[in-house]
Amino acid sequence: MKYSIIDTGNGRSFPAPHALLDGKSAEGELVILLGATAGQALPTVADADKKAAILIELGNECLGVHTGESRGNEGSNVLGFNRFRLGDGEPSNLIELVLQPNTAKAAIAAAKEVFEAAGLKVAVCFDFQGRIIDRLVRPYYNAALRRLDEGLASADDMDLTLRLGLGYPEGPISLLERTGLEHHFDVTSGLFDAYGESPYAPARRARVAKARAPDRKA
């Protein structure tokens, strides 16, 4: 399927060359909106209702912020997506594809076709802040940071235990410090604001990292 890309800049999903970017056409049946202000470009798509699908790159926000919502009946040919990326780490190969209650099935199929043709894996979810991965893993990361503060074990020993005991490729403390604890603060702050559940409340070390972030970048 032919697709075009409107890139508003500073997107997190495709910071480097990728097959999806290489495969774009000047015009196409499907439109991908990329960048930090991708949702704001939605009104610029010509003949939007005639497209097979319009895909908006999301940050931490919900798709409904860009499409509007009404009585649980929202949904069209517009979908959201996020290529999961932990902080400053390399983007993963996973696309979280965001639907609404009445999203057109043909639009879902078209989106999956384009992403999978570019070598990406697609997981489908409904329009909740944090989508799948962040809602599952952020409480785990917070718990690890809190156990470190409580003196349960050293950072090295906690990382070693989870790597050898559960087969994780990298322990949580090492992973968060490598990819940026300040990013963890940003994501968990949004989740805590959205859901008010204590497991999402940013851990102390993430708060400290956020406060120090300007110094780190200087």
WONOR-V533640 format. One record per run of one state. SS is the DSSP state (helix for helix, strand for strand, loop for the rest). FROM is the first residue (numbers start at 1). TO is the last residue. Records with the same first field share a line. If there is no record, write none. Layout:
SS->FROM-TO  FROM-TO
This chain:
loop->1-2  8-18  23-29  35-37  45-47  51-52  58-63  68-77  84-93  100-104  118-120  127-132  151-154  167-171  180-180  196-197  201-203  218-218
strand->3-7  30-34  53-57  78-83  94-99  121-126
helix->19-22  38-44  48-50  64-67  105-117  133-150  155-166  172-179  181-195  198-200  204-217
